[in-house]
Amino acid sequence: MRPDRLSNALIQYVKDVMGEDFIEQPAFDFMPTFIESSYLTPFFFVLFPGEDPTPMVEKVGMQVGKTAADRTFTNISMGQGQEKIAENCLTDAAKHGKWI
């Protein structure tokens, strides 16, 4: 077996035997996940280069009345010096039912 061809061969084998659904992952749809959640189950997104869940979260937020315009949704990009800001936002959100 040639290591340079093994991955492609395995992918093709799975497609042929099990189908395309086992190779290609559908795009993540936040709404079904949101519907299954409650105020006791926070969401954390682990980000990868080139991926940004913000538009998806903002869209669902608008549908349920959480927007930056009315200050019920806050977008914080965690980086150096954001810890205290995030802690303050978490405290406020927990008290008043906001999204961060």
N, C-alpha and C positions, 0 to 999 in steps of 0.2 A: 504494500500500500504506500502510495506516495503522499507524504504529508501536505504537499502543496495542492493536492486534488481531493483530499479526504472531506473537507468541509463542504465543498460544492457537491460532491457525490452524496453525502448524507442528506443535504438539503433536497436534492433531486429525489432521492429515495423516499423521504418522508412525504414530499408532494405526490409522488406516484402512488404510494400505498395508502396514505391517510388523508391526503387532500391539502389544498392551498391554505385552509383555515389554520392548520397546524404550523405554518411557516410565517404567514403575514399576520401581524397583530393589527386589529382595527384601531382606528384613532380613538383616543380616550374621550369619552363623553361624560362631562362632569355632572349633568343633571340627574341621571339615574343614581349616581353615588350620593349626591346631595339629598335626594328623596329618601334614601335609606338611612340618612344620618339624623342626629338630633343635637340639641344644644350640649349634650354630654359627650359628643364625639367630634373633637376638633380635627381639622385637616391639616396636614403638613405636606408640602410638595418638595420633593428632592429634585433640584434642578440640574440639568445637564446643559452643556454648551449648545446653543441654538434652540433651546426649548424655553418657552415662556408661557405659563398657565394664566397670566394676568388677564388677557382678553376673555378667556373662557370663564374665569371667576367673576369678572366684572359683568359679563352678560347674564349669568345666573343671578348675581346680586341685583341687577336692575329688575329682573323678573320678580324678585321677592322683596323689593323695596329697600335695598342696601346700596347706596351710591356715595361716591366721594362728594358730590354736590351738596347732599344734605348731611354730610359728615357722619354717616352710619357705616361707611366703608373706608378703611385706611390701607393704603398700599405702602409697605415698608420693605425696602430692599436691604436685607441684613448685610452689614459690612462693618468696618471699623467705626466705632463710636455710636452705633445704633442700638446698643443694648438697653440703655436707660430709656430711650424713646420707645422702644418696643415694650419694655416692662410697663411703662405708663399707659400705653395704648391697650395692652392686655387687661390691665386693671379697669380702665374705663369701659372697655368692650364687655367685660364680664358683668359689670354693674348695669350697663345700659343696653345690652343686646346688640352690640355693633359687630361688624366684621373687620378683621385685620388681614 
